[in-house]
Amino acid sequence: MTDLSDFFVTKRWPVEDPAKLQLFSFPTPNGRKVGVALEEMGLPYEAHRVTVSDADVKSPEFLSLNPNNKIPAIIDPDGPDGAPLALWESGAILIYLAEKSGKFYGNSNRERAIINQWLMWQMGGLGPMLGQLGFFVKFASSKVEDPLPRERFIAEAKRLLAVLDGALEGKDWVAGDYSIADMAIVPWLMGLEFYGAEELVGLPDCKNVTAYIARFQARPAVQTGLNVPPREG
Ligand SMILES: N[C@@H](CCC(=O)N[C@@H](CS)C(=O)NCC(=O)O)C(=O)O
C-alpha cells in the first residue's frame, strides 16, 4: 500500500486511509469546487480541515504541500504513473480529477476546449474579481475611504454576471452538459451572498444566473460537497 508518511503535511493532518485521495481544504468558494467534484465523481477521499488562517495555511506542514499557502490542495496516492501526486490550484485539480474519473469533462476535444474556456474564465476572471469585490465591500469597507476600488469591482462583477447570463440563455449548464466548469463557477456566485453583495451587483436581475445557481444547488452531490470538509468540528 502507498505510504503517505513521506509527505510532511500528514504530520499535522494525519491520514487514516492512505489508499484514499487526500483533500486539504475548507468550504470557501475555491475549496468547495473540489469537495463538489469529488462527490460528483464518486472518488473515495479523506478530507482534512485546513482553515484560511495563517496558523494553518502558512504552517510549515501545509507549505510543504502548497508553497503558495492556499487551499485547496490534494494528494492522490494513486497518481497517473502509480506514484503519489501532490497538486494545488483548484482549476488544475478539477481537470486532474475529471481526467482521472473520466467524468464531467466532455466527450471530445471540442467539448473540452469549451469547458476549459469557461474554467479559465472563472479562474482568471470571476474568482479574482469577486474575491476583490468581497474584500472591498465586506472585509475592508470601513478601512478604505476611496470609493474607486469598490466601484471598480462592482462594475466588473456586473459585467461578468451579464456575460454569464447571456451565455446561459436557453441552456442549463454553461459549457454543454454539466461539467467541471459549472463546479468552478457556481461556488463563486454563491459567495456573493456571503459578501452581502447580491443586490449590489444586480444578481436578482440575472434570471438565467439565479436559475443556474438553484439548478446546481438541487444536485444531491453538490449539497454534500459544499460542506467538505465541514466548517466546524
Ligand atoms: N488560485 C487559487 C486560489 C486559492 C485561494 O484563494 N484560496 C483561499 C481560500 S478561497 C485561501 O486559501 N486563502 C488563504 C490565504 O490566502 O492565506 C485556487 O484556485 O486554488
The ligand as a Gaussian input file, in Angstrom:
#p B3LYP/6-31G(d) Opt

LIG

0 1
 N       -5.988000      30.289000      -7.409000
 C       -6.140000      29.527000      -6.200000
 C       -6.761000      30.401000      -5.134000
 C       -6.995000      29.656000      -3.847000
 C       -7.423000      30.601000      -2.746000
 O       -7.504000      31.834000      -2.937000
 N       -7.713000      30.041000      -1.585000
 C       -8.073000      30.860000      -0.442000
 C       -9.421000      30.421000       0.122000
 S      -10.719000      30.609000      -1.102000
 C       -7.024000      30.715000       0.645000
 O       -6.544000      29.629000       0.885000
 N       -6.645000      31.819000       1.286000
 C       -5.671000      31.794000       2.356000
 C       -4.574000      32.817000       2.184000
 O       -4.510000      33.429000       1.105000
 O       -3.789000      32.998000       3.104000
 C       -7.023000      28.306000      -6.481000
 O       -7.947000      28.443000      -7.284000
 O       -6.790000      27.230000      -5.888000

